[in-house]
């Protein structure tokens, strides 16, 4: 079987980890203060007297886009250089999960978590991020977006990965029958009452009628994704699935 990658390709997971979110939160306030001060100084130095009278108001208004620009640029830089410590490496042998979170000093694995040369099964599903009590990053994205997920299994090893995409980008994956994405509706199992939304978001126990349906395996896989799934960027999610597809594709029949 042909290996999809000869040189290691590292997919960094959880790019919007808690450290980056805290840094962005602090940077927002710093940006507001810095923007206010900078604009106020510039107005007092160069603006005509009729404008200087409104310097405080204009500085307050102008500090908002200034702060947003600062955190936008900072987020781009932090995501590139400050990783969560959890990653998936793709090389010629297979895929390997590396976990350096919380100061984990364990030596790196010598063998891949999943080998391209061995049998590997895939399960793919997606759902709209609306109609249920959302948690974590789900709360920070539009309710029009979709969550796309995949579970790779080889012997006793399972890898559950997911990403979030806007409708137009998700359609490129979900509308292609060859990609085999199955849609589920989380609102089907969630209590949508106001009382249920007051508490912390959880995944309810799967009811019997769901477990008896033909697509029960997707619901069970979604439960596992919620518990220990690895979030990837849309680009890295696509890279992983394409590598897995290439590894599991049947070898071409030799011509006589």
Secondary structure, DSSP 4 states (H G I P E B T S, - for coil): ---S-SS-EEEE--TT-HHHHHHHHHHHHHHHHHHHHHHHHHHHHHS-HHHHTTHHHHHHHHHHHHHHHHHHHHHHHHHHH---SEEEEE-SSEEEEEE-GGG--PPPPSS-SEETTS--EEEEEEEES-SS---GGGGGS-TT-EEEEEEEEETTEEEEEEEEE-HHHHHHHHT-GGG--EE--GGGTS--SHHHHHS---PPPPPHHHHTSTTHHHHHHHHHHHHH-EE--HHHHHHHHHHHHHHHSPPPPPP-
